[in-house]
Amino acid sequence: MERQDVMNASPQPGRAANILGQPFTLPNGSVIRNRLAKSAMSETLGTLHDNRPTPALETLYGRWAEGGVGLCISGNVMIDRRALGEIGNIAVENERDLDALRRWAAAGTRNGTQLWMQLNHPGKQAPKGLNRENVSPSAIPFRPDMARFFPVPRALAEAEIEDIVRRFGRAAEVARKAGFSGVQIHGAHGYLVSQFLSPHHNQRGDGWGGSAEKRRRFVLAVLGEIRRRVGRDFPVGIKLNSADFQRGGFTEEESLDSIRALAAAGIDLVEISGGTYEAPAMTGAGAAKASTRLREAYFIEFGEKVRREVAVPLMLTGGFRSLAGMAAAVESGAVDLVGLARLLAVEPDAPARLLRGEEPLQAIRPITTGIKPVDRMALMEVAWYTRQLHRIGAGGQPRPGESALYAFASGILQNGWSTFKRNRALA
Ligand SMILES: Cc1cc2nc3c(=O)[nH]c(=O)nc-3n(C[C@H](O)[C@H](O)[C@H](O)COP(=O)(O)O)c2cc1C
């Protein structure tokens, strides 16, 4: 059968469950108990003033671990407290919070689940007023309609770049010591790693920019430093854009070349996503072709291309909704792991159902208020899902039916309009 036919064929529920239930062994021998992975969702459950992990994380991650997922990737954890992406981020700069991180890791690895910490630096993608200043490879402003919310960044000095590379390594070492099963570099969605890779955001003329190879130097330096600190047996993955969907941005060809270079440098897992704040394709906005949407996964065609060209474990995230769609993607050989985000915010035990051969109970619907300016800025999507994560973290149940208008109104009442706007950004 042609791959296209395989993707369109729907395995029977029992067979689909068997496909998703197969363990997956990473090249370093580490075993993920099934093919379902929770993709990163920023919980913003850190303390507001000093970015420390809170007990709500233990409740939330315990719930996911018991819900059957094989690999659970944390929301983005910042490697520098001076560079946050959102209010309430957790930051890991040293062993200050080792005990709290240990409790989080212990809860999230229950039931044989692997828990990886996603490490991030937002670069320029941090809203005005959150950090003292924002930095980036080059001082390129945001597109005009977003420039009101995001300041023009300052270009990093070389010594600062080297410091950031060391910080990624240090945070990974702390994650390992705390009992996390691996780490993931956030190289997608327009944050600092992704800014370095992009010819639009990185217009440096020194050793860190100017050619595709030099733009790749930063991510390879980060991987090298992490590896030096954690050793070969500790899984290190990366989330990478298939493309930025931005004129003059990171293309599929460059993404493929980056994946080749990362595979040669010993990355253990590549998760494919796409988009940036300026072109938010990661949640399906506009980027996917109709044929792709029909096949659920937004970036499956790129996943297939990578699979043909590079021998590296692959996870694909964005758009997976049905048992048949997930199983078909694995069975076709295009991907090894299926990444799920929004579904697991409203149905944390969906993996257990899928592994029994049952469809998820919840359908992912557009989160809109009907108030045009709010919906145009996609203010609600992240805010609404974050509310669900907070509910689970507080020991309660998500409310899949909650109206976006109600959530919007209570968000404004609780936090005020400006904080709500500041928090809107998608991690
Ligand atoms: C509330 C929320 C927070 C997110 N935070 C992160 C994050 O911290 N890191 C990241 O790589 N992606 C983040 N994402 C993107 C998701 O990981 C995922 O790529 C996207 O939601 C598409 O997958 P889905 O269709 O299964 O939801 C976030 C998405 C949502 C809805």
The ligand as a Tripos MOL2 file, in Angstrom:
@<TRIPOS>MOLECULE
LIG
   31    33     1     0     0
SMALL
NO_CHARGES

@<TRIPOS>ATOM
      1 C1         -2.0490   26.2500   27.1530 C.3       1 LIG1
      2 C2         -0.9530   25.8680   26.1930 C.ar      1 LIG1
      3 C3          0.3710   26.0220   26.5770 C.ar      1 LIG1
      4 C4          1.4110   25.6230   25.7220 C.ar      1 LIG1
      5 N1          2.6980   25.7050   26.1730 N.ar      1 LIG1
      6 C5          3.7120   25.1840   25.4290 C.ar      1 LIG1
      7 C6          5.0360   25.1260   25.9510 C.ar      1 LIG1
      8 O1          5.3350   25.5140   27.0870 O.2       1 LIG1
      9 N2          5.9940   24.6160   25.1370 N.ar      1 LIG1
     10 C7          5.7220   24.1450   23.8780 C.ar      1 LIG1
     11 O2          6.6210   23.6480   23.2170 O.2       1 LIG1
     12 N3          4.4770   24.1850   23.3650 N.ar      1 LIG1
     13 C8          3.4620   24.6780   24.1090 C.ar      1 LIG1
     14 N4          2.1820   24.6610   23.6250 N.ar      1 LIG1
     15 C9          1.9260   24.0710   22.2840 C.3       1 LIG1
     16 C10         1.5780   22.5780   22.3900 C.3       1 LIG1
     17 O3          2.6570   21.8170   22.9050 O.3       1 LIG1
     18 C11         1.2250   21.9670   21.0330 C.3       1 LIG1
     19 O4          2.3370   22.1190   20.1710 O.3       1 LIG1
     20 C12        -0.0150   22.6030   20.3900 C.3       1 LIG1
     21 O5         -1.0340   22.8410   21.3640 O.3       1 LIG1
     22 C13        -0.5960   21.7030   19.2850 C.3       1 LIG1
     23 O6         -0.9220   20.4290   19.7810 O.3       1 LIG1
     24 P1         -2.4610   19.9820   20.0390 P.3       1 LIG1
     25 O7         -3.1920   20.1610   18.7170 O.co2     1 LIG1
     26 O8         -2.3860   18.5450   20.4660 O.co2     1 LIG1
     27 O9         -2.9910   20.8920   21.0880 O.co2     1 LIG1
     28 C14         1.1190   25.0880   24.4380 C.ar      1 LIG1
     29 C15        -0.2200   24.9600   24.0470 C.ar      1 LIG1
     30 C16        -1.2560   25.3330   24.8960 C.ar      1 LIG1
     31 C17        -2.6870   25.1340   24.4630 C.3       1 LIG1
@<TRIPOS>BOND
     1     1     2 1
     2     2     3 ar
     3     2    30 ar
     4     3     4 ar
     5     4     5 ar
     6     4    28 ar
     7     5     6 ar
     8     6     7 ar
     9     6    13 1
    10     7     8 2
    11     7     9 ar
    12     9    10 ar
    13    10    11 2
    14    10    12 ar
    15    12    13 ar
    16    13    14 ar
    17    14    15 1
    18    14    28 ar
    19    15    16 1
    20    16    17 1
    21    16    18 1
    22    18    19 1
    23    18    20 1
    24    20    21 1
    25    20    22 1
    26    22    23 1
    27    23    24 1
    28    24    25 2
    29    24    26 1
    30    24    27 1
    31    28    29 ar
    32    29    30 ar
    33    30    31 1
@<TRIPOS>SUBSTRUCTURE
     1 LIG1         1 GROUP 0 **** ****
